[in-house]
């Protein structure tokens, strides 16, 4: 069994499809299928159940997936440490982040880091907070950048940055001249909200419950751009962090008004890692670099215990 077999297996498990995994790996579908069958023969157990829609892991496959990911992480760690003897020259950083970091923050940090370490590459997935935490917990990513996460025992919040939600609205909105708005005032207008289970939506729902109000959105979507267009084109409201709305605010089509409710002002963006897994050296260095760059954007809170 080689690392190539492990990479093939984890790619098929990730995609749930031999065809899609073959496209990612740039190998023939038939060749990849033979390698998976060879691995199953070597282990003496089926790793996948085949069906018309693709493949899914068997119980044995679930167990082997944990081993494969751990082995590949260890291999990456060894390679990184050997490279460290001659400087940080290569490595891959697996990162999952919320969409609000995309309009400037994340690309800028990656480009600055790459200028310092040109041999380091990135695999970046944009997702919502609950899925980011699951990816860190299951070892599918090195670092998670999540909004208002509920940090479980096996996860560590390395650093956090305060990032309150604000109300976005058209400059012509009746509430646009107010210094602050409350959620109770907001429910009198059409509202666009993020999907349930996203960090910002859970925070809004929690704040509404504390205020004793019920917020019925006219629109629910995971698209920041769609929510911004919603408030630009009508008398509606939505809620974002300032970072996620930075590009929209710069156009003047929408404005941000602070929210009075205390709970939404407690929101944070946090860097999450697995408590018991050692990061590859490249990921460790990027995490330190990222914390320094985030300090330039907001005053960070103290590290979590």
N, C-alpha and C positions, 0 to 999 in steps of 0.2 A: 504494500500500500504506500503510495507516494503522496506528496503534497498536491500534486496535480489531481489525483483522485479526490482528495478532500475539497479542492476548489470546484471541481466538476459537481460533486455531490451537493455542496452548499448552494451553488448557483441554481441547480434544479430545484432544491428545496425552497429557495427564495422566490423563484418564479412560479413554481407549481406547474412547470411546462418544460419538457426537454427541448422543444423547438425554440422557445424564448431564451432559455439558458444557452443553447448553442449559438444563437445570434450574439449574445453578450460576450461569449468566450471566443467567438470567431473560429469555431470548429464545425465540422459537418454534423448534422443532427444524428445520422446513423452512427458516426464514430463516438459521439457522446453517449448514445444509448448503449453501445457495446461496452464502454468503460463503466457505466453504472451497473450493467449486468455482471461484468467481471468483478466489481467490488462486492456486489451481493453474493456472488458465488464464493468469493474469498472469505466473507464473513459468515456465510452459511445461513443467512436470513434475508427475507425480502425487506428492502428499505422503503419502497414506494408501492402504493396501490395504483395501478393504471386504470384509467377510465377515459371515456370519450372526450371529456373536457380538459384532460391533462393528467397530472399525477398528484398524489398527496402522501405524506409521510405515514408509514406504519408506526406502531408503538416502538419497534426496534429502530426505525428511522429517526424518531424523536430523540431516543437515547444517543444514537450515533451522531446526530446533528450537534448536540452539546459537546461531544468529544471533538468533532471536526473543527468547530469554531474555536474551542480552547487551544487545539493544536496549531491552527493557523495563526492565532494571536501570539502564541509563544514563539512560533517561527519568525513572525514579524518583529517581535521584541528582540530576539537573538540577532537578527540582521541589523536592527537599529543600533544595538549596543556595539556590534562590531564596527559599524560605520562611525559610531561616536568616537572611536579611537582615532579617527582621521577627520573628525568634524561631522556635524549633522548634514550628510550629503544626500540621503535618500530615505524613503519611507512613504507610507500612505496614511492619511488621516481620514478616518470615517466619522462624519459629523451629521447629526440631524438637528434641524432648527425650525423654529416657528417662522411663518411667512413675514411677520412684522420686521424681521431683521434683514429681509431681502433688499428693500429699496435704498441701498447705500451702505449700511453698516457692514454686513457680511462680505460683500464683494471687496470693499475697501480693505478690510482686515486681512482677507485672504491674499490680495495683491501685495500688500505691504510685507506679509510674512514670506510670500514667494520670492520677493525681491531679495530678501535676506537668505532664504534657503531655497534656491531654484530647483533642487532635486526632489523636493517634497511635493507630492500630489495629493489631491483632495477628492473624496467621494462625498457629496453633499445631498441629503434628502430633506425636502421641506415637508413638514407634516404638523399635525396638531399635537398639543401637549401630551395627552394620554398615550398616543402612539409613540411619541419620542421616548417617554419613560419606559415603555415596554421594550423598545429597541435597545436601550441601555441595559435594562434588566436581563434581557436574553442574549446580550453580547453581540448584537448585530451592528452596534455603532460604538465608537470610543467615547464620544462626548455628545451630550444632548443640551441644546439651548431651548429652554421651555419657559412658558409664561405661567406664572402663579401655580407652580407644580405642587402636588401633594407628594412629598418625598418619603418613599418607603424605606424600611430598615436597611435593605440591601443597596440603597442608593445614597450618594453623598452630594450635597449641594456645595460645590467648591467655592463659588462666590455668587453674589446676587446683586442686582442693580434695581433700584426703585424705578418703576415705570407705571405711574397711575394711568387709568383710562380717562379719556376726555370725550365730550360729546361733540360729534361732527355734524355740522349743519350748513346750509346755504347762508351767505351773508345777509340774505333777505328774510331769513327765518324770524318769526316773532320773538324768539328767545336769544337771538344773536347779540343783542346789546347788553345782556345780563353779564355781570361779573362771574357768577357761578349759576349752575342749574342743578336742580335735584331730580332724582329719578321719578319722583311723584309728579313733577312738572312735565317730564318728558313723555309720560304715558298718554298725554292728551294729543299727541301727534303720531303720524305714521312712523313706525320704527322698523329698522332693519337690524337683525342680530346675527352673530356668528352661529354656526351649528352647535347643537348640544354636544357636550363632552369636550369642547375646546376650552382652553384655560380661561379665556376672556368671557365666554358664555357662562361658565360655572361661577365666575366671580360676579357677573351681573345678576344671575339668579339668586346668589347668596345675598347680595345687597338688597334686592327687591324683597326677599323674604324677611330680612331684618327690618325693612321699612314698612312691612305690612301691605305691600302692593303687588299686583299681578300685572306683568308686562306681556301683552299679546302682540308679537311681531307681525307685521304685514309681510315681511320677507325674511327668510332664513337662508343663509348661504355661507359657504366657506371661502367665497371670493371677496377679498378686500376691495378690489376695483369695482365690483358690482355694487357693494354697499355704498361706496363713495358716490358712484353715479346716481344711485337711488336718492341720496339726500341732495345732490346737486340739481336734480331735475324736478324735485317736488318739495313739499313742505315737511319733509321727514327728518329723522334723526338716526344716527348710528353711533356706536361707541368703539373707539380704538385707542391704542397707545399712540403717543405722539410719533414714535419711531415708525410705526406702520403707516401713518398718514403723512409722513414728511413730504413726499413727492406731491401729494394732492394739495397740501396746505401751501406749497410754494407757488401753485398756479393762481391762488386767490379764489378759486371756484367754491371752496368750502373753508370754513373757519373752525377752530377748536375752542370750546368753552369748558373750563374746569367743572368738575362734578362735585357737588357739595357732600354727597354721602361718603362717610369715612371709609367704608369697606373697599370701595373701588380705588381709593387713594393708597391702599396698602399693597397694591399689586407689585410684583417683582418679575424680572427676567433672571433666570438662574442657570448656571452651568452645572450640569449633572454628570456624574461618572458612577461607575459601579464600585461599591465599597470594598469588595474583596478582589478586584482585578487590577493588576498593575498596567498602566497605560504604556503603549509603545513610546519610545523616547520622543519621536516626532510629535505625537499627540500631547505629551507632557509639555514640551516646549511651546506648542501652539496655545495651550491652555494658559500658560503664563503670559504669553504675548497678548492673547485676547483680553485677559483681565486688565493689562495695562492700557490697551486701546479703549476698553469700555470706560475706564476711569476718566478718559477725556470727554466722554459723552455725558455721563452722569456721575454723581458721587456714589461709589459703591457702598453697600452695607457691609458690616463685618461678616467674615466667613462663618458659615454654619458650623455648629459644634460637631 
